[in-house]
């Protein structure tokens, strides 16, 4: 029982520590590239010995991730997309061309002529092998699975109960879940790239009943069921594996342009909310303590209970950088739209603009710019709201935070 708990905690930590958009380090704990279902008992479940083996391998991959980020990411990128002069590990061509043996040999031999010496003298061959395995399992897309029967069996056993036998969400769940399961026959489904779908099956989707399957399916099984869904239900002109890398690069650029959680409003730290919106400190305090402190911490320092499991740590609102750059408009936008590449969700999908302004006002007064409001005494208790912070009705035009 204790062993199962420790293993489950390690899986949860590894999955939560992986950035959105990449195949997770956590899936190596359930991964057997040789064949779907390998290492399982007759009942289809992994036995304790296999669980221990996966746990040990997962620990090696976590160490390998740290080595990659310290020694390799400066050239190859944290997400493996590389630069104009280094290989992009996320492309289908890289998956087809780069074998494990070739990658290990290249690193050992010193593949970059501008780098003096071979990496074997720096890392050692065992560490190099682990780093290569990390790249292959966390950064490189799984190869398309030619045998549709594998994906068909997984879909029938695992997915059809919610998404329906024909992929159109025609099941009991359609009227029982809010939102209902995704309809793979819809026009919206045609906009999904293969990489998006692999990410959703691996991690699940926040705000829906779609759960993560990284601990139940191997990496090759996830690829198999995604490929089956795309062939069986989604139109033939949907984005394919060949466009996945382009999708990833486009998304990366969009993330950079859309939101970096930093002030882009001209440097005015005291700038008001747009469109006449006014936040309520007291209401925002209640919302923050109930919904935000788990990640950002009760004192806004980014060390909440969930932060331990996140690879990209939550914003520390008390840092010198945050206090110099995060103003009300940017907090409003970040909370409304979320921050891509992190676990920060887009709250505009579930709460009103007024509620977003309330919590932004609380964060700004309590952590970013404590002198902005009236003096408050006690642990988080306010003795009076800042002048003009009574709640205002949401403006008719909410495009100020919902545009783009």
C-alpha positions as CSV (number, residue, x, y, z in Angstrom):
1,X,0.0,0.0,0.0
2,X,2.8,2.4,1.0
3,X,4.7,1.4,-2.2
4,X,1.7,2.2,-4.4
5,X,1.2,5.6,-2.7
6,X,4.9,6.6,-3.2
7,X,4.7,5.5,-6.9
8,X,1.5,7.4,-7.4
9,X,3.0,10.5,-5.9
10,X,6.0,10.2,-8.1
11,X,3.8,9.9,-11.2
12,X,1.8,12.9,-10.2
13,X,4.9,15.0,-9.5
14,X,6.5,14.1,-12.9
15,X,3.3,14.8,-14.8
16,X,2.7,18.1,-13.1
17,X,6.3,19.1,-13.6
18,X,6.1,19.0,-17.4
19,X,5.3,22.1,-19.5
20,X,2.2,22.0,-21.6
21,X,2.7,21.1,-25.2
22,X,5.5,18.5,-24.7
23,X,5.3,14.8,-24.1
24,X,5.6,14.4,-20.3
25,X,8.5,13.1,-18.4
26,X,5.9,11.3,-16.3
27,X,4.9,9.1,-19.2
28,X,8.2,7.3,-19.0
29,X,6.9,5.8,-15.8
30,X,4.3,4.0,-17.8
31,X,6.2,3.7,-21.1
32,X,7.4,0.7,-22.9
33,X,8.4,1.5,-26.4
34,X,8.7,-2.1,-27.5
35,X,5.0,-2.9,-27.8
36,X,1.7,-1.7,-26.3
37,X,0.8,-3.7,-23.3
38,X,4.3,-5.0,-22.7
39,X,5.2,-5.5,-19.0
40,X,1.6,-6.1,-18.0
41,X,0.1,-9.1,-16.3
42,X,-2.7,-11.2,-17.6
43,X,-5.3,-8.7,-16.3
44,X,-3.7,-5.9,-18.3
45,X,-2.3,-4.1,-15.3
46,X,1.4,-3.5,-14.5
47,X,2.7,-5.7,-11.7
48,X,4.6,-4.4,-8.7
49,X,8.0,-5.4,-10.1
50,X,7.2,-3.5,-13.3
51,X,6.0,-0.5,-11.2
52,X,9.4,-0.5,-9.3
53,X,11.2,-0.6,-12.6
54,X,9.2,2.3,-14.1
55,X,9.7,4.3,-10.9
56,X,13.5,3.8,-11.1
57,X,13.5,4.8,-14.8
58,X,11.4,7.8,-14.0
59,X,13.9,9.0,-11.4
60,X,16.7,8.7,-14.0
61,X,14.6,10.6,-16.5
62,X,14.0,13.4,-14.1
63,X,17.8,13.7,-13.5
64,X,18.3,13.5,-17.3
65,X,15.9,16.4,-17.7
66,X,18.0,18.5,-15.4
67,X,21.2,17.6,-17.3
68,X,19.5,18.4,-20.6
69,X,18.4,21.8,-19.4
70,X,21.8,22.6,-17.9
71,X,24.0,21.3,-20.8
72,X,21.8,21.1,-24.0
73,X,18.9,23.5,-23.8
74,X,21.0,26.6,-24.6
75,X,21.4,25.2,-28.2
76,X,18.5,22.8,-28.6
77,X,15.9,24.7,-26.7
78,X,14.0,23.6,-23.5
79,X,11.2,22.3,-25.8
80,X,13.6,20.6,-28.2
81,X,12.7,22.8,-31.2
82,X,16.4,23.9,-31.7
83,X,17.7,26.9,-33.6
84,X,18.6,27.6,-37.2
85,X,21.8,25.7,-36.7
86,X,20.7,22.8,-34.4
87,X,18.3,19.9,-35.0
88,X,14.6,20.3,-34.2
89,X,13.8,17.1,-32.2
90,X,10.0,17.7,-32.5
91,X,9.7,17.2,-36.3
92,X,8.5,14.0,-37.8
93,X,11.7,13.9,-39.9
94,X,13.8,13.8,-36.7
95,X,11.7,10.9,-35.4
96,X,12.3,9.0,-38.6
97,X,16.0,9.8,-39.0
98,X,17.5,9.9,-35.6
99,X,17.9,6.5,-34.0
100,X,18.8,6.1,-30.4
101,X,22.2,4.6,-31.2
102,X,23.0,7.4,-33.6
103,X,22.1,10.0,-31.1
104,X,24.2,8.5,-28.3
105,X,27.2,8.1,-30.7
106,X,26.8,11.7,-31.8
107,X,26.9,13.1,-28.3
108,X,29.8,10.9,-27.2
109,X,31.8,11.9,-30.3
110,X,31.2,15.6,-29.7
111,X,28.7,16.5,-32.4
112,X,29.3,20.2,-32.3
113,X,32.7,21.2,-33.7
114,X,32.5,24.5,-31.9
115,X,32.4,22.7,-28.5
116,X,35.8,21.6,-27.4
117,X,36.0,18.0,-26.3
118,X,33.4,15.2,-26.3
119,X,30.5,15.2,-23.9
120,X,31.5,11.7,-22.7
121,X,34.3,13.4,-20.8
122,X,31.8,15.7,-19.2
123,X,28.7,13.6,-18.5
124,X,29.8,10.0,-18.8
125,X,28.3,7.4,-21.2
126,X,25.5,6.4,-18.8
127,X,24.3,9.9,-18.3
128,X,24.5,10.6,-22.0
129,X,22.3,7.5,-22.6
130,X,19.8,8.8,-20.1
131,X,19.8,12.3,-21.7
132,X,19.2,10.8,-25.1
133,X,16.3,8.7,-23.7
134,X,14.9,11.9,-22.2
135,X,15.0,13.7,-25.5
136,X,13.4,10.7,-27.3
137,X,10.7,10.2,-24.8
138,X,9.9,13.7,-23.7
139,X,10.6,15.9,-26.7
140,X,10.3,13.8,-29.8
141,X,6.8,13.0,-31.1
142,X,5.8,9.4,-31.0
143,X,5.8,7.8,-34.5
144,X,2.4,7.3,-36.2
145,X,1.1,3.8,-35.5
146,X,0.3,1.9,-38.7
147,X,-1.9,-0.8,-37.0
148,X,-5.3,0.9,-36.5
149,X,-6.5,-2.2,-34.6
150,X,-4.4,-1.2,-31.6
151,X,-6.0,2.3,-31.4
152,X,-9.4,0.8,-32.2
153,X,-9.3,-1.5,-29.2
154,X,-8.1,1.2,-26.9
155,X,-10.8,3.6,-28.1
156,X,-13.5,1.0,-27.7
157,X,-12.3,0.0,-24.2
158,X,-11.4,3.4,-22.8
159,X,-12.9,6.3,-24.9
160,X,-16.2,5.2,-26.4
161,X,-18.0,5.3,-23.1
162,X,-17.9,9.1,-23.2
163,X,-17.1,10.0,-26.8
164,X,-19.4,7.5,-28.3
165,X,-18.8,4.5,-30.6
166,X,-18.7,6.8,-33.6
167,X,-16.8,9.6,-32.0
168,X,-19.7,12.0,-32.0
169,X,-20.2,12.1,-28.3
170,X,-23.5,10.3,-28.6
171,X,-23.4,8.6,-25.2
172,X,-24.9,8.9,-21.8
173,X,-22.2,11.5,-21.0
174,X,-23.5,14.0,-23.6
175,X,-26.3,15.2,-21.3
176,X,-24.6,14.3,-18.1
177,X,-21.3,16.1,-18.2
178,X,-20.8,19.9,-18.4
179,X,-19.2,20.6,-20.8
180,X,-20.1,17.5,-22.7
181,X,-17.4,15.2,-24.2
182,X,-15.6,16.4,-27.3
183,X,-17.3,15.5,-30.7
184,X,-14.6,14.3,-33.0
185,X,-16.9,14.6,-36.0
186,X,-17.4,18.3,-35.5
187,X,-15.8,21.1,-37.6
188,X,-13.9,22.1,-34.4
189,X,-12.2,18.8,-34.4
190,X,-10.6,19.5,-37.8
191,X,-8.6,22.3,-36.2
192,X,-6.9,19.9,-33.8
193,X,-3.3,18.9,-34.6
194,X,-2.0,15.5,-33.8
195,X,0.3,17.0,-31.1
196,X,-2.7,18.8,-29.5
197,X,-4.5,15.5,-29.2
198,X,-1.6,13.6,-27.8
199,X,-1.2,16.4,-25.2
200,X,-4.9,16.2,-24.3
201,X,-4.9,12.4,-23.9
202,X,-1.7,12.6,-21.9
203,X,-2.6,15.5,-19.6
204,X,-6.3,15.7,-19.7
205,X,-8.1,19.0,-20.2
206,X,-8.8,21.5,-17.4
207,X,-12.4,22.4,-16.9
208,X,-13.7,19.2,-18.4
209,X,-14.2,15.6,-17.4
210,X,-11.3,14.6,-19.7
211,X,-8.8,12.9,-17.4
212,X,-5.0,12.4,-18.0
213,X,-4.1,8.9,-19.3
214,X,-0.3,9.1,-18.9
215,X,-0.4,6.6,-16.0
216,X,-2.9,4.2,-17.7
217,X,-1.6,4.1,-21.3
218,X,1.9,3.9,-22.6
219,X,3.3,6.5,-25.0
220,X,2.8,4.3,-28.0
221,X,-0.8,3.4,-26.9
222,X,-1.6,7.1,-26.7
223,X,-0.2,7.6,-30.2
224,X,-2.2,4.6,-31.4
225,X,-5.6,5.8,-30.1
226,X,-5.0,9.4,-31.4
227,X,-4.0,8.1,-34.8
228,X,-7.1,5.9,-34.9
229,X,-9.4,8.8,-33.9
230,X,-7.9,11.0,-36.6
231,X,-8.4,8.4,-39.3
232,X,-11.8,7.1,-38.2
233,X,-13.6,10.3,-37.2
234,X,-11.8,13.5,-38.1
235,X,-11.8,14.7,-41.7
236,X,-8.9,13.7,-43.9
237,X,-7.9,17.4,-44.3
238,X,-7.3,17.8,-40.6
239,X,-3.8,18.8,-39.5
240,X,-1.6,15.7,-39.7
241,X,1.6,14.4,-38.1
242,X,3.6,16.2,-40.8
243,X,2.1,19.6,-39.6
244,X,2.5,18.9,-35.9
245,X,6.0,20.5,-35.7
246,X,4.8,23.6,-37.6
247,X,1.9,23.8,-35.2
248,X,4.2,23.6,-32.2
249,X,6.5,26.4,-33.6
250,X,3.4,28.5,-34.3
251,X,2.1,27.9,-30.8
252,X,5.4,28.8,-29.3
253,X,5.5,32.1,-31.2
254,X,1.9,32.8,-30.2
255,X,2.7,32.1,-26.5
256,X,5.6,34.5,-26.7
257,X,3.4,37.2,-28.2
258,X,0.2,36.5,-26.3
259,X,1.4,36.5,-22.7
260,X,4.5,36.6,-20.7
261,X,2.9,37.7,-17.4
262,X,4.9,41.0,-17.7
263,X,3.8,44.6,-18.0
264,X,3.5,45.7,-21.7
265,X,1.5,48.8,-21.0
266,X,4.2,51.5,-21.0
267,X,5.7,50.9,-17.6
268,X,2.9,52.7,-15.6
269,X,2.6,50.5,-12.5
270,X,-0.4,52.5,-11.2
271,X,-2.4,52.3,-14.5
272,X,-6.1,51.6,-13.8
273,X,-8.1,48.7,-15.2
274,X,-9.4,49.3,-18.8
275,X,-13.0,50.2,-19.8
276,X,-13.7,51.8,-16.4
277,X,-13.6,48.4,-14.5
278,X,-13.0,48.8,-10.8
279,X,-12.0,45.9,-8.5
280,X,-13.2,45.0,-5.0
281,X,-10.3,44.2,-2.7
282,X,-12.4,42.3,-0.1
283,X,-14.2,40.1,-2.8
284,X,-10.9,39.5,-4.5
285,X,-9.3,38.4,-1.2
286,X,-12.0,35.7,-0.7
287,X,-11.6,34.4,-4.3
288,X,-7.8,34.4,-4.0
289,X,-7.7,32.4,-0.8
290,X,-10.2,29.9,-2.2
291,X,-8.8,29.5,-5.7
292,X,-5.3,31.0,-6.1
293,X,-3.4,30.4,-2.9
294,X,-3.0,26.6,-3.7
295,X,-0.5,27.6,-6.3
296,X,0.7,31.2,-5.6
297,X,0.7,30.7,-1.8
298,X,-1.2,32.6,0.9
299,X,1.5,35.3,0.8
300,X,1.8,35.5,-3.0
301,X,5.3,34.1,-3.0
302,X,4.6,31.3,-5.5
303,X,5.1,28.5,-3.0
304,X,1.6,27.1,-2.6
305,X,0.9,23.5,-1.9
306,X,0.5,22.6,-5.6
307,X,3.7,24.6,-6.6
308,X,5.9,21.7,-5.6
309,X,4.5,19.6,-8.4
310,X,4.9,22.2,-11.1
311,X,7.9,22.4,-13.4
312,X,7.3,26.1,-14.2
313,X,6.7,27.6,-10.8
314,X,3.8,30.0,-10.2
315,X,4.4,33.7,-10.3
316,X,6.0,35.2,-7.1
317,X,4.0,38.4,-6.8
318,X,6.4,39.8,-4.1
319,X,9.5,39.6,-6.3
320,X,11.3,42.8,-7.2
321,X,10.6,42.1,-10.9
322,X,6.8,41.6,-10.3
323,X,6.5,44.7,-8.2
324,X,8.3,46.7,-10.9
325,X,6.3,45.4,-13.8
326,X,2.9,43.9,-13.0
327,X,0.2,46.5,-13.1
328,X,-3.6,46.2,-13.0
329,X,-4.2,45.9,-16.7
330,X,-1.7,43.2,-17.1
331,X,-2.9,41.2,-14.1
332,X,-6.5,41.5,-15.5
333,X,-5.3,40.1,-18.9
334,X,-3.2,37.4,-17.4
335,X,-6.0,36.1,-15.2
336,X,-8.6,36.4,-18.0
337,X,-6.5,34.7,-20.7
338,X,-4.2,32.5,-18.7
339,X,-0.5,32.1,-19.3
340,X,0.3,29.5,-22.0
341,X,3.1,27.1,-21.2
342,X,2.1,27.1,-17.5
343,X,-0.8,25.7,-15.5
344,X,-2.3,29.2,-15.2
345,X,-5.8,28.7,-16.7
346,X,-8.0,31.3,-18.6
347,X,-10.4,32.3,-15.8
348,X,-12.6,34.3,-18.2
349,X,-14.1,31.0,-19.3
350,X,-15.6,30.4,-15.8
351,X,-15.9,33.7,-14.0
352,X,-17.0,37.2,-14.8
353,X,-14.8,40.1,-15.7
354,X,-15.8,41.8,-12.5
355,X,-14.6,38.8,-10.5
356,X,-11.3,38.8,-12.4
357,X,-10.9,42.5,-11.6
358,X,-11.6,41.8,-7.9
359,X,-8.9,39.2,-7.6
360,X,-6.5,41.3,-9.7
361,X,-7.1,44.2,-7.3
362,X,-6.4,42.1,-4.3
363,X,-3.2,40.7,-5.8
364,X,-2.1,44.2,-6.8
365,X,-2.8,45.8,-3.4
366,X,-1.8,42.9,-1.2
367,X,1.4,41.7,-3.0
368,X,2.5,43.9,-5.9
369,X,2.0,47.4,-4.5
370,X,1.0,47.2,-0.8
371,X,1.0,51.0,-0.5
372,X,-1.7,51.3,-3.2
373,X,-4.6,50.7,-0.8
374,X,-5.7,51.8,2.7
375,X,-3.6,50.5,5.7
376,X,-4.7,47.0,6.6
377,X,-4.0,45.2,9.9
378,X,-3.9,41.6,11.0
379,X,-3.1,38.6,8.9
380,X,-4.8,39.4,5.6
381,X,-7.6,41.4,7.3
382,X,-8.6,44.7,5.6
383,X,-9.8,47.7,7.7
384,X,-11.0,49.6,4.7
385,X,-11.0,49.4,1.0
386,X,-9.0,51.7,-1.3
387,X,-11.0,54.7,-2.3
388,X,-13.0,53.9,-5.3
389,X,-12.8,50.1,-5.1
390,X,-16.4,49.3,-4.7
391,X,-17.5,46.8,-7.3
392,X,-18.8,48.1,-10.6
393,X,-21.0,46.2,-13.1
394,X,-19.1,44.5,-15.9
395,X,-18.9,46.8,-18.9
396,X,-21.0,45.9,-21.9
397,X,-18.0,45.8,-24.1
398,X,-15.6,43.2,-22.6
399,X,-13.3,43.2,-25.7
400,X,-10.6,45.0,-23.6
401,X,-9.7,41.7,-22.1
402,X,-11.2,39.2,-24.5
403,X,-9.8,40.4,-27.8
404,X,-7.1,38.5,-29.6
